[in-house]
Amino acid sequence: MFLWDLDPKGMAEVIAGAGLEGVEFWVETPWYWEGGRLEEGAEEVRRAFRGLKTTLHAPVMDLNPSSYNDLVCRAALEESLRAIDLAEVLGARVVTIHPGRRTARRPPRGAEREKLRRYLEASIDRGEEKGVDLALENLEPVPWNICAEPEEMGRFLDEYPLLGMTLDISHAVPPISRAISFLETLGGRIVNVHVSSTINGVRHLPAKDGSVDEVLTTLRDLGYGGPLTLELDDKKFPSTLSKDGKVGVLIRERRHLESVWG
């Protein structure tokens, strides 16, 4: 959500101003999503991000591959397949997808997990066809989410050897021990990391407060070499950030990560 209000050129300018090397493009960014998701729009994104290491996040709003409603499941799959096709156009190395949840706020059953399997199999097939790796993201630890805990994520990764993982640090904490468990048990499958902190239940806040440094140092010590994606929500800042203000926030986050990474 941090660059939510910008077009691709504006995004690239903020990224360059902050001294960052890459970008994760979220398909539901309004400029692209509400602009009709046209071929020329995809080409404009590709041009703006030339020279950047690019990943992509599949659509998740109003979508749920494990939904009680089969039409919602179908829409989630169709949108993910389109995102994988877009990743090929953008030269994105990894597409992050969500595992879904039980529609009723109750623990997921076998029915929801079986729907997720069908979604994963079709998505992995498309990824193989397009030369794109898929990464399943851990969700917030609430009872109705699938793959919010290391054990369940591990079972799905074991079942699908071609599937990677996106570790969302803010989703995994608190406690810190859950995030560390993801790293210690599944570190070899992690291909993307969303970096932010959770403070007093508020997620996707800046990591420069140091509260997730132990996660970052563990990641470093395990030899992780993939993207560190700063996932911040601009609406969780005290006031509306200007474009220059966003550059400043990202510079501070970058410097903190560099100080931790050593």
Contacts in CASP RR format, 6 or more apart in sequence:
PFRMAT RR
TARGET T0000
AUTHOR 0000-0000-0000
METHOD contacts of the structure
MODEL  1
MFLWDLDPKGMAEVIAGAGLEGVEFWVETPWYWEGGRLEEGAEEVRRAFR
GLKTTLHAPVMDLNPSSYNDLVCRAALEESLRAIDLAEVLGARVVTIHPG
RRTARRPPRGAEREKLRRYLEASIDRGEEKGVDLALENLEPVPWNICAEP
EEMGRFLDEYPLLGMTLDISHAVPPISRAISFLETLGGRIVNVHVSSTIN
GVRHLPAKDGSVDEVLTTLRDLGYGGPLTLELDDKKFPSTLSKDGKVGVL
IRERRHLESVWG
1 204 0 8 1.000
1 232 0 8 1.000
1 233 0 8 1.000
1 234 0 8 1.000
1 235 0 8 1.000
2 230 0 8 1.000
2 231 0 8 1.000
2 232 0 8 1.000
2 233 0 8 1.000
2 234 0 8 1.000
2 246 0 8 1.000
2 249 0 8 1.000
2 250 0 8 1.000
3 10 0 8 1.000
3 11 0 8 1.000
3 14 0 8 1.000
3 29 0 8 1.000
3 246 0 8 1.000
4 29 0 8 1.000
4 30 0 8 1.000
4 234 0 8 1.000
5 30 0 8 1.000
5 234 0 8 1.000
6 14 0 8 1.000
6 31 0 8 1.000
6 243 0 8 1.000
7 31 0 8 1.000
8 31 0 8 1.000
8 32 0 8 1.000
8 44 0 8 1.000
8 45 0 8 1.000
8 47 0 8 1.000
8 48 0 8 1.000
8 49 0 8 1.000
9 48 0 8 1.000
10 48 0 8 1.000
10 243 0 8 1.000
11 23 0 8 1.000
11 48 0 8 1.000
11 49 0 8 1.000
12 23 0 8 1.000
12 48 0 8 1.000
12 49 0 8 1.000
12 52 0 8 1.000
13 243 0 8 1.000
14 243 0 8 1.000
14 246 0 8 1.000
14 247 0 8 1.000
14 250 0 8 1.000
15 22 0 8 1.000
15 23 0 8 1.000
15 52 0 8 1.000
15 250 0 8 1.000
17 247 0 8 1.000
17 250 0 8 1.000
17 251 0 8 1.000
18 247 0 8 1.000
18 248 0 8 1.000
18 250 0 8 1.000
18 251 0 8 1.000
18 254 0 8 1.000
19 250 0 8 1.000
19 251 0 8 1.000
19 254 0 8 1.000
20 230 0 8 1.000
20 250 0 8 1.000
20 254 0 8 1.000
21 52 0 8 1.000
21 53 0 8 1.000
22 49 0 8 1.000
22 52 0 8 1.000
22 53 0 8 1.000
22 54 0 8 1.000
22 227 0 8 1.000
23 49 0 8 1.000
23 52 0 8 1.000
23 53 0 8 1.000
23 54 0 8 1.000
23 55 0 8 1.000
24 54 0 8 1.000
24 55 0 8 1.000
24 56 0 8 1.000
24 57 0 8 1.000
24 96 0 8 1.000
24 192 0 8 1.000
24 227 0 8 1.000
24 229 0 8 1.000
24 231 0 8 1.000
25 32 0 8 1.000
25 45 0 8 1.000
25 49 0 8 1.000
25 54 0 8 1.000
25 55 0 8 1.000
25 56 0 8 1.000
25 57 0 8 1.000
25 90 0 8 1.000
25 92 0 8 1.000
26 56 0 8 1.000
26 57 0 8 1.000
27 33 0 8 1.000
27 37 0 8 1.000
27 56 0 8 1.000
27 57 0 8 1.000
27 58 0 8 1.000
27 59 0 8 1.000
27 79 0 8 1.000
27 82 0 8 1.000
27 83 0 8 1.000
27 86 0 8 1.000
28 59 0 8 1.000
28 60 0 8 1.000
28 61 0 8 1.000
32 41 0 8 1.000
32 42 0 8 1.000
32 45 0 8 1.000
33 59 0 8 1.000
35 41 0 8 1.000
37 82 0 8 1.000
42 86 0 8 1.000
42 89 0 8 1.000
42 90 0 8 1.000
43 89 0 8 1.000
45 90 0 8 1.000
46 89 0 8 1.000
46 90 0 8 1.000
46 91 0 8 1.000
49 90 0 8 1.000
53 93 0 8 1.000
53 227 0 8 1.000
54 90 0 8 1.000
54 91 0 8 1.000
54 92 0 8 1.000
54 93 0 8 1.000
55 92 0 8 1.000
55 93 0 8 1.000
55 94 0 8 1.000
55 95 0 8 1.000
55 96 0 8 1.000
55 192 0 8 1.000
55 227 0 8 1.000
55 229 0 8 1.000
56 83 0 8 1.000
56 86 0 8 1.000
56 87 0 8 1.000
56 90 0 8 1.000
56 92 0 8 1.000
56 94 0 8 1.000
56 95 0 8 1.000
56 96 0 8 1.000
57 83 0 8 1.000
57 95 0 8 1.000
57 96 0 8 1.000
58 79 0 8 1.000
58 80 0 8 1.000
58 83 0 8 1.000
58 84 0 8 1.000
58 95 0 8 1.000
58 96 0 8 1.000
58 97 0 8 1.000
58 98 0 8 1.000
59 76 0 8 1.000
59 79 0 8 1.000
59 80 0 8 1.000
59 83 0 8 1.000
60 98 0 8 1.000
62 72 0 8 1.000
63 72 0 8 1.000
63 75 0 8 1.000
63 76 0 8 1.000
63 79 0 8 1.000
64 72 0 8 1.000
64 73 0 8 1.000
64 76 0 8 1.000
64 100 0 8 1.000
64 101 0 8 1.000
64 103 0 8 1.000
65 73 0 8 1.000
65 76 0 8 1.000
65 77 0 8 1.000
65 80 0 8 1.000
65 97 0 8 1.000
65 98 0 8 1.000
65 99 0 8 1.000
65 100 0 8 1.000
65 115 0 8 1.000
65 116 0 8 1.000
65 119 0 8 1.000
66 73 0 8 1.000
66 99 0 8 1.000
66 100 0 8 1.000
66 101 0 8 1.000
66 102 0 8 1.000
66 108 0 8 1.000
66 112 0 8 1.000
66 113 0 8 1.000
66 115 0 8 1.000
66 116 0 8 1.000
66 119 0 8 1.000
66 146 0 8 1.000
67 73 0 8 1.000
67 76 0 8 1.000
67 100 0 8 1.000
67 103 0 8 1.000
67 115 0 8 1.000
68 102 0 8 1.000
68 103 0 8 1.000
68 104 0 8 1.000
69 103 0 8 1.000
73 115 0 8 1.000
73 118 0 8 1.000
73 119 0 8 1.000
76 119 0 8 1.000
77 118 0 8 1.000
77 119 0 8 1.000
77 122 0 8 1.000
77 123 0 8 1.000
80 95 0 8 1.000
80 97 0 8 1.000
80 119 0 8 1.000
80 123 0 8 1.000
81 122 0 8 1.000
81 123 0 8 1.000
81 126 0 8 1.000
83 95 0 8 1.000
84 95 0 8 1.000
84 123 0 8 1.000
84 126 0 8 1.000
84 127 0 8 1.000
84 130 0 8 1.000
84 132 0 8 1.000
84 134 0 8 1.000
85 126 0 8 1.000
85 130 0 8 1.000
86 92 0 8 1.000
87 94 0 8 1.000
87 95 0 8 1.000
87 130 0 8 1.000
87 132 0 8 1.000
88 130 0 8 1.000
88 131 0 8 1.000
88 132 0 8 1.000
92 132 0 8 1.000
93 132 0 8 1.000
93 133 0 8 1.000
94 132 0 8 1.000
94 133 0 8 1.000
94 134 0 8 1.000
94 135 0 8 1.000
94 166 0 8 1.000
94 191 0 8 1.000
94 192 0 8 1.000
94 227 0 8 1.000
95 127 0 8 1.000
95 132 0 8 1.000
95 133 0 8 1.000
95 134 0 8 1.000
95 135 0 8 1.000
96 134 0 8 1.000
96 135 0 8 1.000
96 136 0 8 1.000
96 137 0 8 1.000
96 166 0 8 1.000
96 192 0 8 1.000
97 123 0 8 1.000
97 134 0 8 1.000
97 135 0 8 1.000
97 136 0 8 1.000
97 137 0 8 1.000
98 136 0 8 1.000
98 137 0 8 1.000
98 139 0 8 1.000
99 116 0 8 1.000
99 136 0 8 1.000
99 137 0 8 1.000
99 139 0 8 1.000
99 145 0 8 1.000
99 146 0 8 1.000
99 147 0 8 1.000
99 156 0 8 1.000
100 112 0 8 1.000
100 116 0 8 1.000
100 139 0 8 1.000
100 145 0 8 1.000
100 146 0 8 1.000
100 147 0 8 1.000
101 108 0 8 1.000
101 112 0 8 1.000
101 139 0 8 1.000
101 144 0 8 1.000
101 145 0 8 1.000
101 146 0 8 1.000
102 108 0 8 1.000
102 109 0 8 1.000
102 112 0 8 1.000
102 144 0 8 1.000
102 146 0 8 1.000
104 144 0 8 1.000
105 142 0 8 1.000
105 143 0 8 1.000
105 144 0 8 1.000
106 143 0 8 1.000
106 144 0 8 1.000
107 143 0 8 1.000
107 144 0 8 1.000
108 144 0 8 1.000
108 145 0 8 1.000
108 146 0 8 1.000
112 146 0 8 1.000
113 146 0 8 1.000
116 146 0 8 1.000
116 156 0 8 1.000
117 159 0 8 1.000
120 134 0 8 1.000
120 136 0 8 1.000
120 156 0 8 1.000
120 160 0 8 1.000
120 163 0 8 1.000
121 160 0 8 1.000
123 134 0 8 1.000
124 134 0 8 1.000
124 160 0 8 1.000
124 162 0 8 1.000
124 163 0 8 1.000
126 132 0 8 1.000
127 133 0 8 1.000
127 134 0 8 1.000
128 162 0 8 1.000
133 162 0 8 1.000
133 164 0 8 1.000
133 191 0 8 1.000
134 162 0 8 1.000
134 163 0 8 1.000
134 164 0 8 1.000
135 163 0 8 1.000
135 164 0 8 1.000
135 165 0 8 1.000
135 166 0 8 1.000
135 191 0 8 1.000
135 192 0 8 1.000
136 147 0 8 1.000
136 153 0 8 1.000
136 156 0 8 1.000
136 157 0 8 1.000
136 163 0 8 1.000
136 164 0 8 1.000
136 165 0 8 1.000
136 166 0 8 1.000
137 147 0 8 1.000
137 165 0 8 1.000
137 166 0 8 1.000
137 167 0 8 1.000
137 168 0 8 1.000
137 171 0 8 1.000
137 194 0 8 1.000
138 147 0 8 1.000
138 148 0 8 1.000
138 149 0 8 1.000
138 153 0 8 1.000
138 165 0 8 1.000
138 166 0 8 1.000
138 167 0 8 1.000
138 168 0 8 1.000
138 171 0 8 1.000
138 172 0 8 1.000
138 182 0 8 1.000
139 145 0 8 1.000
139 146 0 8 1.000
139 147 0 8 1.000
139 148 0 8 1.000
139 168 0 8 1.000
139 171 0 8 1.000
140 148 0 8 1.000
140 171 0 8 1.000
140 203 0 8 1.000
141 148 0 8 1.000
141 149 0 8 1.000
141 171 0 8 1.000
141 172 0 8 1.000
141 178 0 8 1.000
142 148 0 8 1.000
146 152 0 8 1.000
147 153 0 8 1.000
147 156 0 8 1.000
148 171 0 8 1.000
149 178 0 8 1.000
150 178 0 8 1.000
150 181 0 8 1.000
150 182 0 8 1.000
150 185 0 8 1.000
150 186 0 8 1.000
153 165 0 8 1.000
153 182 0 8 1.000
153 186 0 8 1.000
154 185 0 8 1.000
154 186 0 8 1.000
154 189 0 8 1.000
156 163 0 8 1.000
157 163 0 8 1.000
157 164 0 8 1.000
157 165 0 8 1.000
157 186 0 8 1.000
157 189 0 8 1.000
163 189 0 8 1.000
164 189 0 8 1.000
164 190 0 8 1.000
164 191 0 8 1.000
165 182 0 8 1.000
165 186 0 8 1.000
165 187 0 8 1.000
165 189 0 8 1.000
165 190 0 8 1.000
165 191 0 8 1.000
165 192 0 8 1.000
166 190 0 8 1.000
166 191 0 8 1.000
166 192 0 8 1.000
166 193 0 8 1.000
166 194 0 8 1.000
167 179 0 8 1.000
167 182 0 8 1.000
167 183 0 8 1.000
167 190 0 8 1.000
167 192 0 8 1.000
167 193 0 8 1.000
167 194 0 8 1.000
167 219 0 8 1.000
168 193 0 8 1.000
168 194 0 8 1.000
168 231 0 8 1.000
169 179 0 8 1.000
169 193 0 8 1.000
169 194 0 8 1.000
169 195 0 8 1.000
169 196 0 8 1.000
169 197 0 8 1.000
169 207 0 8 1.000
169 212 0 8 1.000
169 215 0 8 1.000
169 216 0 8 1.000
170 194 0 8 1.000
170 196 0 8 1.000
170 197 0 8 1.000
170 198 0 8 1.000
170 203 0 8 1.000
170 204 0 8 1.000
170 205 0 8 1.000
170 212 0 8 1.000
170 231 0 8 1.000
171 194 0 8 1.000
171 203 0 8 1.000
172 178 0 8 1.000
172 179 0 8 1.000
172 182 0 8 1.000
172 215 0 8 1.000
173 179 0 8 1.000
173 197 0 8 1.000
173 198 0 8 1.000
173 211 0 8 1.000
173 212 0 8 1.000
173 215 0 8 1.000
174 198 0 8 1.000
176 212 0 8 1.000
176 214 0 8 1.000
176 215 0 8 1.000
179 212 0 8 1.000
179 215 0 8 1.000
180 214 0 8 1.000
180 215 0 8 1.000
180 218 0 8 1.000
182 190 0 8 1.000
183 190 0 8 1.000
183 215 0 8 1.000
183 218 0 8 1.000
183 219 0 8 1.000
183 222 0 8 1.000
184 218 0 8 1.000
187 222 0 8 1.000
187 224 0 8 1.000
188 222 0 8 1.000
190 224 0 8 1.000
191 226 0 8 1.000
192 226 0 8 1.000
192 227 0 8 1.000
192 229 0 8 1.000
193 219 0 8 1.000
193 224 0 8 1.000
193 226 0 8 1.000
193 227 0 8 1.000
193 228 0 8 1.000
193 229 0 8 1.000
194 229 0 8 1.000
194 231 0 8 1.000
195 207 0 8 1.000
195 212 0 8 1.000
195 216 0 8 1.000
195 228 0 8 1.000
195 229 0 8 1.000
195 230 0 8 1.000
195 231 0 8 1.000
195 253 0 8 1.000
195 257 0 8 1.000
196 203 0 8 1.000
196 204 0 8 1.000
196 205 0 8 1.000
196 206 0 8 1.000
196 207 0 8 1.000
196 212 0 8 1.000
196 230 0 8 1.000
196 231 0 8 1.000
196 232 0 8 1.000
197 205 0 8 1.000
197 206 0 8 1.000
197 207 0 8 1.000
197 209 0 8 1.000
197 210 0 8 1.000
197 211 0 8 1.000
197 212 0 8 1.000
198 204 0 8 1.000
198 205 0 8 1.000
198 211 0 8 1.000
199 205 0 8 1.000
199 209 0 8 1.000
199 211 0 8 1.000
202 236 0 8 1.000
203 233 0 8 1.000
204 231 0 8 1.000
204 232 0 8 1.000
204 233 0 8 1.000
204 236 0 8 1.000
205 232 0 8 1.000
205 233 0 8 1.000
205 236 0 8 1.000
206 232 0 8 1.000
206 249 0 8 1.000
206 252 0 8 1.000
206 253 0 8 1.000
207 213 0 8 1.000
207 216 0 8 1.000
207 230 0 8 1.000
207 253 0 8 1.000
207 256 0 8 1.000
207 257 0 8 1.000
208 252 0 8 1.000
208 253 0 8 1.000
208 255 0 8 1.000
208 256 0 8 1.000
210 256 0 8 1.000
213 260 0 8 1.000
216 257 0 8 1.000
216 260 0 8 1.000
216 261 0 8 1.000
217 260 0 8 1.000
220 260 0 8 1.000
220 261 0 8 1.000
220 262 0 8 1.000
228 257 0 8 1.000
230 250 0 8 1.000
230 253 0 8 1.000
230 254 0 8 1.000
230 257 0 8 1.000
232 249 0 8 1.000
232 253 0 8 1.000
234 240 0 8 1.000
234 241 0 8 1.000
234 246 0 8 1.000
237 249 0 8 1.000
241 249 0 8 1.000
END
